[in-house]
Amino acid sequence: MSTTLAEVTRGELVESTHPGVVVVADVTGKLLACHGDSEHVAYFRSAAKPFQAVPLVESGAADAFGFAPEDLALACASHDATPAHQRGVARMLAKIGLDEDALRCGVAPPPDPQEAARITLGLKAQSQLQCECSGEHAGMLAACLHLGYPLQSYIEPDHPLQRCIRDIVAQALRLPEDDLVTGTDGCRIPTFAAPVRTFAVAYATLADPKQAPAKAGRKLAKSLDRLREAMTAHPTLVGGEETLDSDIMALSEGRIVAKLGAEGLLCLAVPERGLGIAIAADDGSSRALGPAAV
């Protein structure tokens, strides 16, 4: 059962109500606090990106292609598609000897309003680099190249990279793979649905993977540590100026890792306490996430 995450008031009246759930867990998987139904099922969407980027590091591809922390941050990003974001993704592709034609994320309107205006006015052509997931896809292509996997089909659920990612996500959520509900994300790769409590547990693992159980992320600790540190070192590459997750990481000076997911999801990791927090709004709106997180 959902409860209220936030209320919008005007004068003495409550004008709008946003229902949802908040779950806090530690790295052992124990639930420490809950507001609402911790078993509410939602899609992990873009909050899964730090775990989807693990093969890029774990395979050795990131080092083989000379990826810097900025590149790893973009591999975890839902970026605003500013010119700086696009240049960063183009740089990643150049390092692996590919161009944007290799991407399978598709063309999407850039979230950055200035870039969107340039396209509307005909000053700039649309490009796959403007997709907010282009950095993630560039990282997947790098892993495929290094591992000798097919490139054209890397977004397909039965592709070896996506099967590997599914296993990693299941480990982080501490669920059998067969319990994951699979859907297709907006950028055409598989996404997974599970109880919101498992998102909090996964982010507790991201917070302190060395303390996670052996089969629940500890073996991936070095890769998760690198990805987490890249995100907090370059928060505006993960989202953009004035996006909630980037702002949380910047204002906390890296003490909190934050990642938004579509349809009203925000996941947080607190490394110094080994905590994970998941906030999910039932109405799919992001308006309640900031107040709830604060």
N, C-alpha and C positions, 0 to 999 in steps of 0.2 A: 504494500500500500504506500503510495507516495504522500509526502507531506510538503508543506510550503517551504520553498527555498528562499523566496523573496517576494515582497509586496511592493507595489507602486502606489503611493498615496498622492492625493491632490486635495489640499485642505484637510478636512477631517475624515475624508472618505478613502477607502481602499479602492483604487480604480482598476488595478490588475493584480493577478496572483500568478506566480510561476511555481508549479509543483515539481518535485524531483526528489533526488536522493543524494546524500553525502556519506561516503564510507572512508574510514581511516583504518589502515592495517599496518602491521610491522613485517619485518623480513621473514619471520617464521611462518607467516600466513595467518596470524591471529588478528581477529577484528578487535580494534580498540575502541571504536566509536561508530555509531551509525545513526543517521537521520533519514527515515524513510525505509523502503524495502531494499535491503542489500542484495536480494536475489532478482531484482528487476533486470531483465535481459536487454542489452543494448549492443550496438555495433561499436567496435573499438576504433574504427575509422582512422583518422590521421594521428590519433594518440598512440597508435601502434608503431609509428615510424621509427623510433629509436630501436625497436626490436627487429623491424624489417630491414634495418641497415646493418645488423650484426654480421651477415655473411660478407659484406664488403670489407670489414676489418678482419674477421675471423679467418677468412680464406687467404689473407695476405695480399689481396688486391689493392687495398688502400696504400700499402707501403710500396708495392711493385710499381704503381703508377704515380707515386710521389704526391699523394693527396695530403694536403695540409689540414689543420683543424677547421679552417674555413670551409673546405670541401666536405668534411664530415658533418659539419653543422647543416649545410645545404642538403645533404643526404637524409637528414632528419626533418626537413623543413616543410611547412606549408606557407611558402613565402608570398609576399605581396606583389611579386613580379615587377619591382622597380628596375630601372636600368642596371643598378648595381647587382641585384639578384640575377638578372639575366646574364650579365657578363660573367658572374661566378659559375653559373651552370655551363655556359659556353666554354669556360676555362676547364671545367671538369671533363667535358667531352673531348676537348683538344688533347688533354693529357692521355686519353685512351685511344686517340686517333679516329674519333667519330665526329659526326655533326648532328644537328638536331633532327635530321631525317631518320636517324636510328631510334629516336624516342617513340614510344607508343602511348604517351599520356594524353595525346589529343590537344586541340586548341581550345582554350577557355578564356573568357574575358578577364583581363588582369585585375586583381583586387585594388592595385594602386590607382587612385583616381586620376592622377596626371597621365599615367601611361594609357589608361582607358580613354581619356580625352584625346590623346594623340591618335589613337586608332580611329575613334569616331570622326575626327577631323581629316582623316586620310593622310596624316603626317607620318604614320608608321604602319607597316603591314603586320597582320597577326602572325604569331609564331608559337610553336610548342614550348619555347623557352618561357613564354608568359604564363603557362600553366603553373599553378602554385605547387604542383608535385614534380616539376621537372628535375629538381635536384635529386629527389628520391629515385627517379627513374634513371638518371645518369649514374648514380651509385649502383643500381641493379645491373646496368649494362657493364660497368667495370667489373663487377663480381663474375658475371657470365663470361666475359672475355678471358679473365684470369683462370677460370675453372674449365674453359673449353666448352661451355654450354651454348646451345643455339641462341642467337640474338633476336631473330624475328619474332619468336613465340614466347619471349620472357615474361609476358603478362598473363599467360595462360595458367589455370590452376594446376594442371598436371606437369608443368615445366619443372625441371629439377630444382631450380632456384626457388620457385614458389612452394614446392614441397618442403624444402629445407626451412623456409620462413615459417610455414605452418607449424613445423615441429618446434621451432624456437618460440613462437608465440604461445603454443600450448604449454611448453615448459614454464614460461614466465607467468602464465595464468594459472598454472598448476592444475590443468585439466587434461584428461585424455583427448587426443586429437579428434576422436569420433564425437566428442561432446561439443565441439565447436560448430556453430552454424555459419556456413559460408555464404557470402554475398559478393557482389561486384561493387567496388568503390567507384567514385566519380572519375578517377583517372584510369579505370579499367583493370586494375589489379585486384586480386582477392582481398576481401576484408572479412573479419570474423566477429560474430556476436557471442556474448557470454554474460553471466551475471556481473553487475557493476562491482561487486565486492572483489572479483578477480582482477579487475583493472587496478584497484588499490593495491592488491598484493603484488601485481606485476611492477608497479611503480615503486613499491618498497624494495623490490629486487634491483631495480634501476638505481635506487638510492644507495644501496650497500650490497652489491652482488657477492662480495666475498663471504658474507654471512648467510647467504641463501643456501637451502639444501642442495646437495650435489646434483640432483636431477632437475633442479628448478632455477638454473641460471648461474650457479657458482662456477661451472666450467667455462662460462662465457664472460667471467668477471673482467678480464683485461679489455675485451672489446667493449663491453658496456661502460666501463670506466672511461675509455677514450671518447666514446660517443657522448656520454653525459658531460664530460669536461669540455668538449667542443661546443656543445649547445650553450653552456653557461658562459663560455669565453666569447661567443659570438651570438648573443641573443637576437639581435635584429636580423640576422640571416635566417633564423628559424621561423620568424613571422614577419616582422617589420616594425616601423615606427608606429607607436600607439596601438599595437596589438596586445591583447591581454597577456598571452604567454610570454612574449618578449619583454613586456614591461615588468612582469613578476620576476623574471630572471635578472633583468638589469637592476631593478630597485632593490632586490635582495642581495645583490653583488655575488650571485652564483650560489647562494645558500639554499635556494629552492630551484628545482628544475620544473618547468611547466610546458605542457603541450596541449593545444586545443585539438579536439576532434569535431567533425561535422555533427549537426543535429544536437547541439547543446551539451557537449562533453568537454570537461577539463580534467586533466590528470596532473598531479603534482608529486614530486619526489623530494624528500628532505634528507639529504645524505648524512648530516651530522647526527640525526636521530634514527636513521634507518626506517623512515616512515614513508608510506604511500597514501595518497588521497585521491579519490575519484569523486567528481561532482557531475551529475547527469540531470539535465532538465527534461522533464517529460514532454514539454511542448516543442522541443527542438530549437528553442531560441537561446541565443547566447547572452541575452540581456541580464539574466539573473546570476551568471557565472562570476562576474567581478565581485559584486557584493557578497556572494556566498563564500568565495575564496578568501576575501579579506576577513 
